[in-house]
Amino acid sequence: MLEVTTPTFEQRIGKDFADIYKNSKQYKDIGASIKHYSVPVEGEEPLKFEQTYSQDKLSQFMSCLSANKELCIGEVPVTMQ
């Protein structure tokens, strides 16, 4: 499995790994999977996000807390299982 390469190395061996990957079965399979899973299943709504960009860590944490009904902040101690 190729993890790291450099233009100098590719030039030395006469191969362009980007072209090799673009012509590979793996690249085509991944493209087909993306196309397939980009369309919602019949009868389902497409995904919708309230915001275009991710939230900061504190906002994400607070969203998780408010979404999880088992966690309680206040008089009852916080319990996580």
Backbone as XML, in Angstrom:
<?xml version="1.0"?>
<chain id="A" units="angstrom">
  <residue number="1" name="MET">
    <atom name="N" x="0.846" y="-1.179" z="0.000"/>
    <atom name="CA" x="0.000" y="0.000" z="0.000"/>
    <atom name="C" x="0.890" y="1.241" z="0.000"/>
  </residue>
  <residue number="2" name="LEU">
    <atom name="N" x="0.613" y="2.141" z="-0.899"/>
    <atom name="CA" x="1.392" y="3.370" z="-1.008"/>
    <atom name="C" x="0.831" y="4.415" z="-0.051"/>
  </residue>
  <residue number="3" name="GLU">
    <atom name="N" x="1.662" y="4.940" z="0.813"/>
    <atom name="CA" x="1.209" y="5.956" z="1.755"/>
    <atom name="C" x="1.833" y="7.309" z="1.479"/>
  </residue>
  <residue number="4" name="VAL">
    <atom name="N" x="3.105" y="7.334" z="1.054"/>
    <atom name="CA" x="3.799" y="8.600" z="0.840"/>
    <atom name="C" x="4.653" y="8.484" z="-0.415"/>
  </residue>
  <residue number="5" name="THR">
    <atom name="N" x="4.660" y="9.528" z="-1.215"/>
    <atom name="CA" x="5.536" y="9.590" z="-2.378"/>
    <atom name="C" x="5.940" y="11.040" z="-2.589"/>
  </residue>
  <residue number="6" name="THR">
    <atom name="N" x="6.903" y="11.245" z="-3.463"/>
    <atom name="CA" x="7.333" y="12.602" z="-3.799"/>
    <atom name="C" x="7.448" y="12.705" z="-5.307"/>
  </residue>
  <residue number="7" name="PRO">
    <atom name="N" x="7.277" y="13.910" z="-5.847"/>
    <atom name="CA" x="7.440" y="14.082" z="-7.295"/>
    <atom name="C" x="8.818" y="13.626" z="-7.779"/>
  </residue>
  <residue number="8" name="THR">
    <atom name="N" x="9.849" y="13.853" z="-6.976"/>
    <atom name="CA" x="11.204" y="13.443" z="-7.365"/>
    <atom name="C" x="11.288" y="11.931" z="-7.512"/>
  </residue>
  <residue number="9" name="PHE">
    <atom name="N" x="10.719" y="11.201" z="-6.558"/>
    <atom name="CA" x="10.743" y="9.738" z="-6.624"/>
    <atom name="C" x="9.950" y="9.243" z="-7.829"/>
  </residue>
  <residue number="10" name="GLU">
    <atom name="N" x="8.758" y="9.810" z="-8.049"/>
    <atom name="CA" x="7.933" y="9.399" z="-9.186"/>
    <atom name="C" x="8.656" y="9.668" z="-10.504"/>
  </residue>
  <residue number="11" name="GLN">
    <atom name="N" x="9.331" y="10.793" z="-10.577"/>
    <atom name="CA" x="10.083" y="11.137" z="-11.782"/>
    <atom name="C" x="11.233" y="10.145" z="-11.991"/>
  </residue>
  <residue number="12" name="ARG">
    <atom name="N" x="11.893" y="9.772" z="-10.929"/>
    <atom name="CA" x="13.024" y="8.852" z="-11.011"/>
    <atom name="C" x="12.592" y="7.481" z="-11.537"/>
  </residue>
  <residue number="13" name="ILE">
    <atom name="N" x="11.413" y="6.994" z="-11.101"/>
    <atom name="CA" x="10.971" y="5.670" z="-11.555"/>
    <atom name="C" x="10.072" y="5.747" z="-12.795"/>
  </residue>
  <residue number="14" name="GLY">
    <atom name="N" x="9.721" y="6.970" z="-13.204"/>
    <atom name="CA" x="8.915" y="7.140" z="-14.413"/>
    <atom name="C" x="7.452" y="6.789" z="-14.251"/>
  </residue>
  <residue number="15" name="LYS">
    <atom name="N" x="6.922" y="6.923" z="-13.060"/>
    <atom name="CA" x="5.510" y="6.619" z="-12.782"/>
    <atom name="C" x="4.844" y="7.810" z="-12.114"/>
  </residue>
  <residue number="16" name="ASP">
    <atom name="N" x="3.569" y="8.012" z="-12.407"/>
    <atom name="CA" x="2.768" y="9.032" z="-11.727"/>
    <atom name="C" x="1.683" y="8.281" z="-10.957"/>
  </residue>
  <residue number="17" name="PHE">
    <atom name="N" x="1.847" y="8.198" z="-9.645"/>
    <atom name="CA" x="0.929" y="7.405" z="-8.841"/>
    <atom name="C" x="-0.495" y="7.968" z="-8.854"/>
  </residue>
  <residue number="18" name="ALA">
    <atom name="N" x="-0.660" y="9.258" z="-9.081"/>
    <atom name="CA" x="-2.005" y="9.828" z="-9.179"/>
    <atom name="C" x="-2.722" y="9.261" z="-10.398"/>
  </residue>
  <residue number="19" name="ASP">
    <atom name="N" x="-2.017" y="9.155" z="-11.529"/>
    <atom name="CA" x="-2.617" y="8.571" z="-12.732"/>
    <atom name="C" x="-2.915" y="7.088" z="-12.538"/>
  </residue>
  <residue number="20" name="ILE">
    <atom name="N" x="-2.009" y="6.386" z="-11.891"/>
    <atom name="CA" x="-2.223" y="4.959" z="-11.631"/>
    <atom name="C" x="-3.478" y="4.777" z="-10.781"/>
  </residue>
  <residue number="21" name="TYR">
    <atom name="N" x="-3.637" y="5.609" z="-9.745"/>
    <atom name="CA" x="-4.812" y="5.507" z="-8.877"/>
    <atom name="C" x="-6.086" y="5.854" z="-9.641"/>
  </residue>
  <residue number="22" name="LYS">
    <atom name="N" x="-6.049" y="6.913" z="-10.454"/>
    <atom name="CA" x="-7.246" y="7.321" z="-11.206"/>
    <atom name="C" x="-7.705" y="6.243" z="-12.179"/>
  </residue>
  <residue number="23" name="ASN">
    <atom name="N" x="-6.810" y="5.393" z="-12.612"/>
    <atom name="CA" x="-7.164" y="4.310" z="-13.529"/>
    <atom name="C" x="-7.420" y="2.985" z="-12.811"/>
  </residue>
  <residue number="24" name="SER">
    <atom name="N" x="-7.406" y="2.993" z="-11.489"/>
    <atom name="CA" x="-7.554" y="1.747" z="-10.729"/>
    <atom name="C" x="-9.019" y="1.392" z="-10.486"/>
  </residue>
  <residue number="25" name="LYS">
    <atom name="N" x="-9.243" y="0.119" z="-10.202"/>
    <atom name="CA" x="-10.581" y="-0.367" z="-9.866"/>
    <atom name="C" x="-11.058" y="0.259" z="-8.554"/>
  </residue>
  <residue number="26" name="GLN">
    <atom name="N" x="-10.149" y="0.436" z="-7.605"/>
    <atom name="CA" x="-10.511" y="1.022" z="-6.315"/>
    <atom name="C" x="-11.097" y="2.421" z="-6.507"/>
  </residue>
  <residue number="27" name="TYR">
    <atom name="N" x="-10.465" y="3.240" z="-7.334"/>
    <atom name="CA" x="-10.940" y="4.602" z="-7.593"/>
    <atom name="C" x="-12.344" y="4.566" z="-8.193"/>
  </residue>
  <residue number="28" name="LYS">
    <atom name="N" x="-12.545" y="3.666" z="-9.151"/>
    <atom name="CA" x="-13.858" y="3.557" z="-9.798"/>
    <atom name="C" x="-14.911" y="3.054" z="-8.822"/>
  </residue>
  <residue number="29" name="ASP">
    <atom name="N" x="-14.539" y="2.085" z="-7.978"/>
    <atom name="CA" x="-15.484" y="1.558" z="-6.986"/>
    <atom name="C" x="-15.888" y="2.628" z="-5.971"/>
  </residue>
  <residue number="30" name="ILE">
    <atom name="N" x="-14.932" y="3.414" z="-5.529"/>
    <atom name="CA" x="-15.233" y="4.479" z="-4.564"/>
    <atom name="C" x="-16.145" y="5.524" z="-5.201"/>
  </residue>
  <residue number="31" name="GLY">
    <atom name="N" x="-15.863" y="5.886" z="-6.447"/>
    <atom name="CA" x="-16.723" y="6.838" z="-7.160"/>
    <atom name="C" x="-18.143" y="6.319" z="-7.302"/>
  </residue>
  <residue number="32" name="ALA">
    <atom name="N" x="-18.281" y="5.025" z="-7.608"/>
    <atom name="CA" x="-19.607" y="4.425" z="-7.732"/>
    <atom name="C" x="-20.329" y="4.414" z="-6.384"/>
  </residue>
  <residue number="33" name="SER">
    <atom name="N" x="-19.601" y="4.133" z="-5.308"/>
    <atom name="CA" x="-20.211" y="4.137" z="-3.970"/>
    <atom name="C" x="-20.693" y="5.531" z="-3.589"/>
  </residue>
  <residue number="34" name="ILE">
    <atom name="N" x="-19.877" y="6.531" z="-3.871"/>
    <atom name="CA" x="-20.270" y="7.910" z="-3.561"/>
    <atom name="C" x="-21.526" y="8.284" z="-4.332"/>
  </residue>
  <residue number="35" name="LYS">
    <atom name="N" x="-21.565" y="7.939" z="-5.599"/>
    <atom name="CA" x="-22.733" y="8.248" z="-6.425"/>
    <atom name="C" x="-23.970" y="7.522" z="-5.891"/>
  </residue>
  <residue number="36" name="HIS">
    <atom name="N" x="-23.809" y="6.243" z="-5.528"/>
    <atom name="CA" x="-24.929" y="5.440" z="-5.031"/>
    <atom name="C" x="-25.475" y="5.995" z="-3.710"/>
  </residue>
  <residue number="37" name="TYR">
    <atom name="N" x="-24.595" y="6.288" z="-2.765"/>
    <atom name="CA" x="-25.026" y="6.723" z="-1.438"/>
    <atom name="C" x="-25.352" y="8.210" z="-1.361"/>
  </residue>
  <residue number="38" name="SER">
    <atom name="N" x="-25.142" y="8.947" z="-2.439"/>
    <atom name="CA" x="-25.495" y="10.367" z="-2.463"/>
    <atom name="C" x="-26.990" y="10.570" z="-2.666"/>
  </residue>
  <residue number="39" name="VAL">
    <atom name="N" x="-27.664" y="9.540" z="-3.131"/>
    <atom name="CA" x="-29.102" y="9.616" z="-3.391"/>
    <atom name="C" x="-29.825" y="8.928" z="-2.241"/>
  </residue>
  <residue number="40" name="PRO">
    <atom name="N" x="-30.786" y="9.612" z="-1.589"/>
    <atom name="CA" x="-31.488" y="8.983" z="-0.466"/>
    <atom name="C" x="-32.332" y="7.792" z="-0.934"/>
  </residue>
  <residue number="41" name="VAL">
    <atom name="N" x="-32.531" y="6.853" z="-0.029"/>
    <atom name="CA" x="-33.367" y="5.689" z="-0.304"/>
    <atom name="C" x="-34.776" y="6.184" z="-0.593"/>
  </residue>
  <residue number="42" name="GLU">
    <atom name="N" x="-35.473" y="5.482" z="-1.468"/>
    <atom name="CA" x="-36.826" y="5.886" z="-1.838"/>
    <atom name="C" x="-37.708" y="6.010" z="-0.594"/>
  </residue>
  <residue number="43" name="GLY">
    <atom name="N" x="-38.392" y="7.123" z="-0.478"/>
    <atom name="CA" x="-39.259" y="7.380" z="0.661"/>
    <atom name="C" x="-38.573" y="8.107" z="1.807"/>
  </residue>
  <residue number="44" name="GLU">
    <atom name="N" x="-37.286" y="8.319" z="1.711"/>
    <atom name="CA" x="-36.530" y="9.017" z="2.757"/>
    <atom name="C" x="-36.212" y="10.440" z="2.314"/>
  </residue>
  <residue number="45" name="GLU">
    <atom name="N" x="-36.071" y="11.322" z="3.285"/>
    <atom name="CA" x="-35.696" y="12.711" z="3.020"/>
    <atom name="C" x="-34.181" y="12.822" z="2.874"/>
  </residue>
  <residue number="46" name="PRO">
    <atom name="N" x="-33.701" y="13.712" z="2.014"/>
    <atom name="CA" x="-32.249" y="13.929" z="1.959"/>
    <atom name="C" x="-31.754" y="14.571" z="3.255"/>
  </residue>
  <residue number="47" name="LEU">
    <atom name="N" x="-30.492" y="14.354" z="3.570"/>
    <atom name="CA" x="-29.914" y="14.952" z="4.773"/>
    <atom name="C" x="-29.946" y="16.466" z="4.683"/>
  </residue>
  <residue number="48" name="LYS">
    <atom name="N" x="-30.250" y="17.097" z="5.805"/>
    <atom name="CA" x="-30.237" y="18.559" z="5.877"/>
    <atom name="C" x="-29.497" y="18.952" z="7.139"/>
  </residue>
  <residue number="49" name="PHE">
    <atom name="N" x="-28.639" y="19.921" z="7.025"/>
    <atom name="CA" x="-27.879" y="20.404" z="8.169"/>
    <atom name="C" x="-28.261" y="21.848" z="8.438"/>
  </residue>
  <residue number="50" name="GLU">
    <atom name="N" x="-28.413" y="22.192" z="9.714"/>
    <atom name="CA" x="-28.800" y="23.548" z="10.077"/>
    <atom name="C" x="-27.726" y="24.552" z="9.715"/>
  </residue>
  <residue number="51" name="GLN">
    <atom name="N" x="-26.477" y="24.137" z="9.822"/>
    <atom name="CA" x="-25.369" y="25.043" z="9.545"/>
    <atom name="C" x="-24.478" y="24.446" z="8.473"/>
  </residue>
  <residue number="52" name="THR">
    <atom name="N" x="-23.855" y="25.322" z="7.703"/>
    <atom name="CA" x="-22.939" y="24.868" z="6.663"/>
    <atom name="C" x="-21.619" y="24.420" z="7.255"/>
  </residue>
  <residue number="53" name="TYR">
    <atom name="N" x="-21.184" y="25.082" z="8.310"/>
    <atom name="CA" x="-19.866" y="24.814" z="8.875"/>
    <atom name="C" x="-19.989" y="24.107" z="10.218"/>
  </residue>
  <residue number="54" name="SER">
    <atom name="N" x="-18.941" y="23.382" z="10.588"/>
    <atom name="CA" x="-18.950" y="22.688" z="11.871"/>
    <atom name="C" x="-18.934" y="23.700" z="13.015"/>
  </residue>
  <residue number="55" name="GLN">
    <atom name="N" x="-19.394" y="23.250" z="14.154"/>
    <atom name="CA" x="-19.424" y="24.105" z="15.334"/>
    <atom name="C" x="-18.141" y="23.911" z="16.133"/>
  </residue>
  <residue number="56" name="ASP">
    <atom name="N" x="-17.870" y="24.855" z="17.028"/>
    <atom name="CA" x="-16.717" y="24.700" z="17.908"/>
    <atom name="C" x="-16.984" y="23.547" z="18.877"/>
  </residue>
  <residue number="57" name="LYS">
    <atom name="N" x="-15.943" y="23.076" z="19.548"/>
    <atom name="CA" x="-16.050" y="21.890" z="20.401"/>
    <atom name="C" x="-17.054" y="22.060" z="21.534"/>
  </residue>
  <residue number="58" name="LEU">
    <atom name="N" x="-17.100" y="23.230" z="22.134"/>
    <atom name="CA" x="-18.038" y="23.452" z="23.230"/>
    <atom name="C" x="-19.477" y="23.354" z="22.724"/>
  </residue>
  <residue number="59" name="SER">
    <atom name="N" x="-19.767" y="23.955" z="21.585"/>
    <atom name="CA" x="-21.122" y="23.882" z="21.025"/>
    <atom name="C" x="-21.502" y="22.449" z="20.690"/>
  </residue>
  <residue number="60" name="GLN">
    <atom name="N" x="-20.563" y="21.690" z="20.123"/>
    <atom name="CA" x="-20.833" y="20.288" z="19.818"/>
    <atom name="C" x="-21.107" y="19.504" z="21.101"/>
  </residue>
  <residue number="61" name="PHE">
    <atom name="N" x="-20.306" y="19.758" z="22.129"/>
    <atom name="CA" x="-20.488" y="19.078" z="23.413"/>
    <atom name="C" x="-21.857" y="19.402" z="24.000"/>
  </residue>
  <residue number="62" name="MET">
    <atom name="N" x="-22.242" y="20.666" z="23.978"/>
    <atom name="CA" x="-23.535" y="21.071" z="24.532"/>
    <atom name="C" x="-24.684" y="20.461" z="23.730"/>
  </residue>
  <residue number="63" name="SER">
    <atom name="N" x="-24.531" y="20.364" z="22.418"/>
    <atom name="CA" x="-25.555" y="19.726" z="21.586"/>
    <atom name="C" x="-25.709" y="18.260" z="21.951"/>
  </residue>
  <residue number="64" name="CYS">
    <atom name="N" x="-24.579" y="17.592" z="22.168"/>
    <atom name="CA" x="-24.627" y="16.181" z="22.575"/>
    <atom name="C" x="-25.312" y="16.028" z="23.926"/>
  </residue>
  <residue number="65" name="LEU">
    <atom name="N" x="-25.001" y="16.912" z="24.856"/>
    <atom name="CA" x="-25.636" y="16.848" z="26.178"/>
    <atom name="C" x="-27.139" y="17.048" z="26.077"/>
  </residue>
  <residue number="66" name="SER">
    <atom name="N" x="-27.557" y="18.042" z="25.311"/>
    <atom name="CA" x="-28.989" y="18.325" z="25.225"/>
    <atom name="C" x="-29.730" y="17.237" z="24.455"/>
  </residue>
  <residue number="67" name="ALA">
    <atom name="N" x="-29.042" y="16.545" z="23.551"/>
    <atom name="CA" x="-29.685" y="15.490" z="22.773"/>
    <atom name="C" x="-29.794" y="14.190" z="23.552"/>
  </residue>
  <residue number="68" name="ASN">
    <atom name="N" x="-28.929" y="13.999" z="24.545"/>
    <atom name="CA" x="-28.919" y="12.758" z="25.307"/>
    <atom name="C" x="-29.796" y="12.917" z="26.543"/>
  </residue>
  <residue number="69" name="LYS">
    <atom name="N" x="-30.937" y="12.284" z="26.540"/>
    <atom name="CA" x="-31.905" y="12.454" z="27.618"/>
    <atom name="C" x="-31.481" y="11.778" z="28.920"/>
  </residue>
  <residue number="70" name="GLU">
    <atom name="N" x="-30.509" y="10.868" z="28.878"/>
    <atom name="CA" x="-30.059" y="10.194" z="30.095"/>
    <atom name="C" x="-29.147" y="11.087" z="30.933"/>
  </residue>
  <residue number="71" name="LEU">
    <atom name="N" x="-28.542" y="12.076" z="30.313"/>
    <atom name="CA" x="-27.651" y="12.966" z="31.058"/>
    <atom name="C" x="-28.460" y="14.107" z="31.641"/>
  </residue>
  <residue number="72" name="CYS">
    <atom name="N" x="-28.157" y="14.440" z="32.852"/>
    <atom name="CA" x="-28.901" y="15.489" z="33.522"/>
    <atom name="C" x="-27.922" y="16.413" z="34.232"/>
  </residue>
  <residue number="73" name="ILE">
    <atom name="N" x="-28.107" y="17.693" z="34.100"/>
    <atom name="CA" x="-27.242" y="18.645" z="34.793"/>
    <atom name="C" x="-28.125" y="19.443" z="35.745"/>
  </residue>
  <residue number="74" name="GLY">
    <atom name="N" x="-27.709" y="19.549" z="36.988"/>
    <atom name="CA" x="-28.499" y="20.287" z="37.962"/>
    <atom name="C" x="-28.581" y="19.507" z="39.249"/>
  </residue>
  <residue number="75" name="GLU">
    <atom name="N" x="-29.816" y="19.240" z="39.721"/>
    <atom name="CA" x="-30.004" y="18.553" z="40.991"/>
    <atom name="C" x="-29.588" y="17.084" z="40.922"/>
  </residue>
  <residue number="76" name="VAL">
    <atom name="N" x="-29.773" y="16.459" z="39.775"/>
    <atom name="CA" x="-29.443" y="15.041" z="39.629"/>
    <atom name="C" x="-28.025" y="14.928" z="39.081"/>
  </residue>
  <residue number="77" name="PRO">
    <atom name="N" x="-27.183" y="14.063" z="39.668"/>
    <atom name="CA" x="-25.810" y="13.949" z="39.169"/>
    <atom name="C" x="-25.758" y="13.423" z="37.738"/>
  </residue>
  <residue number="78" name="VAL">
    <atom name="N" x="-24.723" y="13.812" z="37.033"/>
    <atom name="CA" x="-24.525" y="13.362" z="35.658"/>
    <atom name="C" x="-24.034" y="11.921" z="35.689"/>
  </residue>
  <residue number="79" name="THR">
    <atom name="N" x="-24.700" y="11.047" z="34.938"/>
    <atom name="CA" x="-24.265" y="9.655" z="34.846"/>
    <atom name="C" x="-24.058" y="9.300" z="33.384"/>
  </residue>
  <residue number="80" name="MET">
    <atom name="N" x="-22.967" y="8.620" z="33.123"/>
    <atom name="CA" x="-22.691" y="8.153" z="31.768"/>
    <atom name="C" x="-22.479" y="6.654" z="31.815"/>
  </residue>
  <residue number="81" name="GLN">
    <atom name="N" x="-23.051" y="5.959" z="30.854"/>
    <atom name="CA" x="-22.900" y="4.500" z="30.813"/>
    <atom name="C" x="-22.228" y="4.095" z="29.541"/>
  </residue>
</chain>
